[in-house]
Every structure is written in structure tokens, then in C-alpha cells.
Amino acid sequence: MDKKYSQMTPEELRQEIANLKEKARKAEQLGIVNEFAVYERKATMAQSYLIDPKTIVPGELYKILGDPGVYFKVDYLKGRFAWGHRLGGDYFEEALPIALLEPVK
């Protein structure tokens, strides 16, 4: 039976991330774009469980990994997601896994 990410040890999470990245690589080689995207998202979620949510500070700006030049202002945290909005565009609230956030400083 599969464990939830919240129940896994850091080593189990790292192994799961490696397995998901390998599955994503194979899907990409086969040209199965949807499957590739699913495995990449799952790996990002697993990575979020390796990060202490206390390191993400509401009110601070963060870079979004994989989206250069775009900044995200965190309003609050809920679980392993940071809720807030992107700067410079239409203001709408969205949630990003904390693994996608990198401090600006």
C-alpha cells in the first residue's frame, strides 16, 4: 500500500522523487506529454514535503522556479501550498507548492 507523502521519511521522499523523475523522463522520451506533466507535478509535491513550511514567510516575495523573472507574493500558507499572487499581472489568488518558491534575497 502506498504511503502519503506526509507519512514518508526524508529518505523515502527522496527515493519517491527519483522514481517520479525517472518515470517523467521516460514519458517525455515517448512523447506522452500529459503523463510527463503528472509525474513532474507529483515530484514537485514530494519535494514540498522536504521543505519546512516555516521557511516560507507570508508577506515576502519569492521567485518561481521554472518561471524566470516572475515573482510571487505569499499571503498565507495552507499545508504545503503557499497562497498569494504573482506580481505585475492581473491580481488573482493562486496556490503554488512551496517547492516552487525560491527566496529573492
Summary of the structure (lengths in Angstrom):
residues: 105
radius of gyration: 14.9
end to end distance: 41.3
largest distance: 44.4
contacts: 269
relative contact order: 0.15
helix: 44%
strand: 24%
